[in-house]
């Protein structure tokens, strides 16, 4: 019963968080027992506590699972249609082209961490995860991601302000960010966010 549910709801190699599984008519002891049986039989693999996956076979017949980045994304950024975080710092600066440097440790801001900041080891990859100061949702994630970038903009730019402004303008247009969205959240960020926002004349590119 459990394996049929997992096959219907998860692709091979996709992270399965046990806290997300609720099957009508299956109590917790039965769920745990079936989980153990499936693991013992090799039908699913335990990645770490509370996280499993259905092995995905390569064309060479090897079984592989999710990458550390996929686990981090599901755990801290988004899964099952719920948005809880975003890439930040140098990681986000690289994604939008402000920086050409690829950080060794990817940075994330998330609802799903109690510590103010923590280095999290997933597999062999380390992530820097920070607690958000504003609850993150699908509705505000792009606005908060932009404000978080502006907070320490100088430390993430490879080029000049004009180049950075062009990249940020593309991001705001692509994600339909408006001045009212900025006004709603900017007071939750430090003075440096205000300074970079107005020095880059971002008011001029927002409706």
N, C-alpha and C positions, 0 to 999 in steps of 0.2 A: 504493500500500500504506500509506504513512504517513498520507495524508489520510483514508483510510477508518478507520484506527485513531483518529485525532484526532476525527473526526465521531462515532464510537461512544462515545468516552470523555469528550468535552468539549462543553459547550453553547456556542453562539455567544456571544461576549463574555466567556467564562470564561478566566481566566489559565491558560496552559499553560507549565509549567516544564520545560524540556528535560531537566533532571537526573532528572525523574521517569519519563521514557519509556524503556522497555526492551522492544524488540520482538524476539522470537525469530527468528533467522536474518538480522537486519539489523545489519551491522557499523557502526562509528562513521563512517568516511568516506562510506558510502552514506547514512546517516542525515543527515549534514550536507549532502550534495548534494541530497537530497530536500527538506530544510528550506529550502534556498536557492531551489530551483525553485518550491516552493509560495509562498514570499515574493515572488519575482519575478512570479509569475502573479496575485498579489493574493488567493490563497485563504486565506492566513494573513498576519497583520501582526506585525512585531516591535515589542514595547512597549519593551523594553530588553534588554541582553545576557542571554540565557538565558530570556527570557520572551516568549511569543507569544500570539496569540489568533485565533480564527476570527471575522471581522467579523460583527457583528450589525446587520441592517438595520432601520431605523425605518420607520414607516408612510409617512414622507415620502421614503423611498428613500436616506437617509443611512446610511453605515456607522459604527457606534460600537464602542468597545471597553470594557474594564473600567475602573471608576473607580479613582483612586489609593487610596481606602480598601479596595477589594476586593483590589488588588495587595498592600497592606500586610497585610491579614488573611491572605491565602494565604501570604505570605512569612514572616511573623513569628508568627502566631497558630495557624492550623490549615489543613491541606489534606490531601486523600486519607486522611481518617480519623485523622490524627496530630495531637495537640495539642502545640504548642510555645510557647505564650505566652498573654497575656491583656491586656486594657486595664487601665490603672492610673491612679493619681493623680487629677487633676481629671476626667479622661475617665470613669473608673469611678464616681467620686462622682456625676457627673451622670447616669450610666446608672441608678443605683439610687435617685436622688432626694435624696441628701444635699446636693447642690449644684444650683442652677438655672443656674449659669454653664456655657456651652459653650466649652471651651478651643479657641483657634485652632489649636494644635498638639496633636494627639492623642498620648497617652502609651501606650506598650506595654512590657511586660517579656517577654523572649523568650529561648529557648535559642539562637536563630539569629543571634547577634551576638557578635563577639569583643571589641569595645570595651566598657568599663564603661557608657558612655552615649554616644549619638551622635544627631545630628540627621540624618534621612534625607529627602531630597527625592524624592518620587515624583510624577511629573507636575508639577503646580504646587502640590502640598500637602506640607507639612513634618510629619514625625512624629518624636517623641522616643522613641527605642528604648533600653531599658536591658537589660543582661545580668542574667539571674537569678542569685541566689546559691544557689538550690536547683533542681535539674533539674525541669522542668515536664512533667507527663503528664496524660492524661485523668482519672486517678484523684485527683490532688492539686490540679488547677488552681484550683478554687473556694476551697479552703482557703488556698492561697498568695495568691490575689487579695485575699482578706479581710485576711490578715496584712499584705500590702503597703499596703493602705488604712489600717490602724490605725497604721502606722509614722509617718505624718504627718497624722493625722486632723484636727487643729485647722486646718490650712491648707486643708482641703477642705470644711469645713462652712459652710453658710449659716445654719442654725438652731442650736438648742441640742442638748445631749447626749441628751435624751429623744427628740427627733425622729430624731436619727441612730441611736439604739439601736433604734427601731421599724423603720427601713429595713434595718438590719443583721440584725435578727431575722428579717424576711421573707426576706432573702437566704439566711440559714443554713438556714431551714426548707425553702425552695424547692430548695436544693442538698444537703439531707440532711447538713449538716456536724455532726459530733459532737465532744465535748470531746476524745476520744482523737485525733482528727485534728489539732486545735489543738496538743495536747501533743507530737505527733510532730514538728512543724515550728517551733514558736514560738521555740525556742532559737537558731534560725538568724537571728533578727531582732533589731534593737537594743532597748535598754531601753524606748524610747518605745512599742514595740508591746505589751510587757507592761503598761505603765502604762495605756494606753488600754483594753486588754482588761479589766483588773480594775476600772478606774474606771467602766466602762460596765456592769459586772456581767454580762458575756456568759456567764459560767459558768452563770447562772440560766436561760439560754435554750437551752443546749446539753445534749443527753442524755448 
